[in-house]
Amino acid sequence: MACEEQDPINREVEEALGIRFEMINPLQERSFIDTYHLQVTPTILIVKDDRVVERFEGVVHREQLEEAIRHHL
């Protein structure tokens, strides 16, 4: 349910910043659960140079997400 709530927020951020989110279903790609220690859905990871630089668990407001992404661009 929370993933469905986060999805339109992600789409707005993608459009506003001209970026693209990579959506991963960890139940279909189970290696991500261990690799990124996923426990909560949704979890948003900002990855830069193959390193997680920011992590959000649960629904994230658009403003907070945009600010975090801008910081790492």
Stockholm file with secondary structure:
# STOCKHOLM 1.0

chainA/1-73         MACEEQDPINREVEEALGIRFEMINPLQERSFIDTYHLQVTPTILIVKDDRVVERFEGVVHREQLEEAIRHHL
#=GR chainA/1-73 SS CHHHHHHHHHHHHHHHHTCCCCCCCTTTSTHHHHHTTCCSSSEEEEEETTEEEEEEESCCCHHHHHHHHHHHC
#=GC SS_cons        CHHHHHHHHHHHHHHHHTCCCCCCCTTTSTHHHHHTTCCSSSEEEEEETTEEEEEEESCCCHHHHHHHHHHHC
//
